[in-house]
Amino acid sequence: MIKQLSCNAVAAVLHVHNSRMQHYDTIIIGAGAAGLMCAGTAAGYGKSVLLLDHVDKPGKKILISGGGRCNFTNRFCSPANFISANPHFCKSALARFSADDFIAWVKQSGISYHERSHGQLFCDDSARDILDMLLQPCRDFGVRIATQTEVLSVQKKECFMLKTSRGNFSSDTLVVATGGLSIPKIGATGFGLKLAESFGLNVIPPVAGLAPFTFTGREKDALKALAGISLDVRVTCRNHTFTEAMLFTHRGLSGPAMLQISSYWRPGDALLIDLLPDRDTAVFLHQKQQQRPQAQLATVLSECLPKRLVQLVLKNYPGENRLRQFSEKQIQELANLLHSWRLKPNGTEGYRTAEVTVGGVDTDELSSKTMQSKQVPGLYFIGEVVDVTGHLGGFNFQWAWSSGYAAGMAIATCTA
Ligand SMILES: Cc1cc2nc3c(=O)[nH]c(=O)nc-3n(C[C@H](O)[C@H](O)[C@H](O)COP(=O)(O)OP(=O)(O)OC[C@H]3O[C@@H](n4cnc5c(N)ncnc54)[C@H](O)[C@@H]3O)c2cc1C
């Protein structure tokens, strides 16, 4: 019988049988960056919206982002800043709600912000400003936010029917905005990926991205001795290169350069690290050889690199090493060593500290204009649960805003 009724009629019938069943135009699972953006957009166009989350407060990741100041977007955002099996997928949504659009909203909301390196924009005061800005339209347009609500089951008949720990709900459209797998202790789960699979959608296997590298054995001990040292490097892996700071930690390597390359790194890969990206080391050593032939190699290299790092890199050059001892070929070998330091991590710190998840719902399954499933009408996936991952620098939030807006607008104009 249910199949012959319209969606609202089903909701009405169910309401009779279960006084807790309530019907909405859309239900969004996940009150994070993308979910909030989508909720405010759809509600702004008169849609009734229920925003569910299993944790106690919306936007927890926003609050801890950017060291508490939220790197909310990037002035130079372009599709090239995103990793996806289909690099073209993100283009439409990014064009329809761009970094400039978000910046205009931030300005209009009176939030003061500043620019750091590489076009990264951060709040002057607190990430809370961005969360409040996203919550404002939700309040103004009557979005119902239900926190501490576990989704127990999702079924699709003429409409979506959800059993939750706080009652049963139905909706014409369902948006999955449950984010990635990183930082489970503040609410990350694989729920969205499992839901996608249960509806027959393909999922690109997830891996931790923007994560520090770990090492084992002698390499770990050697790097540990350098903990706290930071320097600008150029790192390369799988034909991708980043020139940013690298930080030695007690577990291995971190800092922006390492986080960026970790999103491309796969087990077994080596990293090629240029420790002196702005210098021609062979020329530099030749000059020093002419000027100070008696000088120690380590002393000269310590002019441009931290001393402890020089000791580690020169471990194969024990004893006294005066510059005059070195032939041209040896100088070139030394330069190569410093410009192509090869290290093989045994892994990353994983989802415990990763900022993002690479992989997710296969973009082939979704419309790039609306984020709606091609197979399951009315089902949308937005934000990090989708196989679109930004580089470090505000791009992941921009994807959350752009994809959330795309789905919100599609739902706003949907007449189902
Ligand atoms: C420490 C840290 C710092 C970061 N800093 C930045 C930054 O400065 N700039 C930037 O661009 N990106 C940053 N990121 C990445 C950025 O936070 C995410 O890419 C972004 O939040 C993704 O938005 P989302 O809405 O898809 O997911 P989220 O914001 O993670 O929201 C997902 C929501 O879904 C909820 N949820 C999960 N499972 C369920 C379930 N089963 N039932 C109900 N609800 C569920 C979660 O509780 C959460 O509220 C950072 C990430 C981390 C971890």
The ligand as a Tripos MOL2 file, in Angstrom:
@<TRIPOS>MOLECULE
LIG
   53    58     1     0     0
SMALL
NO_CHARGES

@<TRIPOS>ATOM
      1 C1         42.3390   19.1470   13.6120 C.3       1 LIG1
      2 C2         41.7360   19.5550   12.2860 C.ar      1 LIG1
      3 C3         41.9390   20.8220   11.8250 C.ar      1 LIG1
      4 C4         41.4150   21.2000   10.5730 C.ar      1 LIG1
      5 N1         41.6270   22.4680   10.1340 N.ar      1 LIG1
      6 C5         41.1340   22.8360    8.9330 C.ar      1 LIG1
      7 C6         41.2870   24.1760    8.4760 C.ar      1 LIG1
      8 O1         41.7780   25.0550    9.2040 O.2       1 LIG1
      9 N2         40.8340   24.4610    7.2260 N.ar      1 LIG1
     10 C7         40.2040   23.5250    6.4280 C.ar      1 LIG1
     11 O2         39.8160   23.8490    5.3060 O.2       1 LIG1
     12 N3         40.0130   22.2730    6.8670 N.ar      1 LIG1
     13 C8         40.4300   21.9260    8.1020 C.ar      1 LIG1
     14 N4         40.2130   20.6500    8.5360 N.ar      1 LIG1
     15 C9         39.3860   19.7480    7.7200 C.3       1 LIG1
     16 C10        37.8970   20.1370    7.8920 C.3       1 LIG1
     17 O3         37.6080   20.2450    9.2720 O.3       1 LIG1
     18 C11        36.9760   19.1010    7.2600 C.3       1 LIG1
     19 O4         37.3680   18.8160    5.9440 O.3       1 LIG1
     20 C12        35.5450   19.6070    7.2610 C.3       1 LIG1
     21 O5         35.0980   19.8050    8.5870 O.3       1 LIG1
     22 C13        34.6390   18.6150    6.5540 C.3       1 LIG1
     23 O6         33.3160   19.0620    6.6840 O.3       1 LIG1
     24 P1         32.1460   17.9810    6.7390 P.3       1 LIG1
     25 O7         30.9050   18.7490    7.0650 O.co2     1 LIG1
     26 O8         32.1770   17.1350    5.5540 O.co2     1 LIG1
     27 O9         32.5160   17.0560    7.9770 O.3       1 LIG1
     28 P2         32.5950   17.4420    9.5140 P.3       1 LIG1
     29 O10        32.8000   18.8980    9.7070 O.co2     1 LIG1
     30 O11        33.5690   16.4970   10.1090 O.co2     1 LIG1
     31 O12        31.1480   17.1020   10.0570 O.3       1 LIG1
     32 C14        30.6340   15.8070   10.0580 C.3       1 LIG1
     33 C15        29.5640   15.7230   11.1300 C.3       1 LIG1
     34 O13        28.9090   14.4740   11.0120 O.3       1 LIG1
     35 C16        28.6990   13.9530   12.2960 C.3       1 LIG1
     36 N5         28.5550   12.4950   12.1990 N.ar      1 LIG1
     37 C17        29.5040   11.5890   11.8920 C.ar      1 LIG1
     38 N6         28.9820   10.3530   11.9610 N.ar      1 LIG1
     39 C18        27.6720   10.5030   12.3070 C.ar      1 LIG1
     40 C19        26.6120    9.5810   12.5430 C.ar      1 LIG1
     41 N7         26.8000    8.2640   12.4370 N.pl3     1 LIG1
     42 N8         25.3890   10.0630   12.8970 N.ar      1 LIG1
     43 C20        25.2050   11.4120   13.0210 C.ar      1 LIG1
     44 N9         26.1820   12.3200   12.8180 N.ar      1 LIG1
     45 C21        27.3910   11.8650   12.4590 C.ar      1 LIG1
     46 C22        29.9300   14.3810   13.0740 C.3       1 LIG1
     47 O14        29.6750   14.3550   14.4590 O.3       1 LIG1
     48 C23        30.1470   15.7820   12.5310 C.3       1 LIG1
     49 O15        29.4600   16.7500   13.2950 O.3       1 LIG1
     50 C24        40.6960   20.2580    9.7940 C.ar      1 LIG1
     51 C25        40.4780   18.9810   10.2830 C.ar      1 LIG1
     52 C26        40.9840   18.6200   11.5250 C.ar      1 LIG1
     53 C27        40.7220   17.2330   12.0260 C.3       1 LIG1
@<TRIPOS>BOND
     1     1     2 1
     2     2     3 ar
     3     2    52 ar
     4     3     4 ar
     5     4     5 ar
     6     4    50 ar
     7     5     6 ar
     8     6     7 ar
     9     6    13 1
    10     7     8 2
    11     7     9 ar
    12     9    10 ar
    13    10    11 2
    14    10    12 ar
    15    12    13 ar
    16    13    14 ar
    17    14    15 1
    18    14    50 ar
    19    15    16 1
    20    16    17 1
    21    16    18 1
    22    18    19 1
    23    18    20 1
    24    20    21 1
    25    20    22 1
    26    22    23 1
    27    23    24 1
    28    24    25 2
    29    24    26 1
    30    24    27 1
    31    27    28 1
    32    28    29 2
    33    28    30 1
    34    28    31 1
    35    31    32 1
    36    32    33 1
    37    33    34 1
    38    33    48 1
    39    34    35 1
    40    35    36 1
    41    35    46 1
    42    36    37 ar
    43    36    45 ar
    44    37    38 ar
    45    38    39 ar
    46    39    40 ar
    47    39    45 ar
    48    40    41 1
    49    40    42 ar
    50    42    43 ar
    51    43    44 ar
    52    44    45 ar
    53    46    47 1
    54    46    48 1
    55    48    49 1
    56    50    51 ar
    57    51    52 ar
    58    52    53 1
@<TRIPOS>SUBSTRUCTURE
     1 LIG1         1 GROUP 0 **** ****
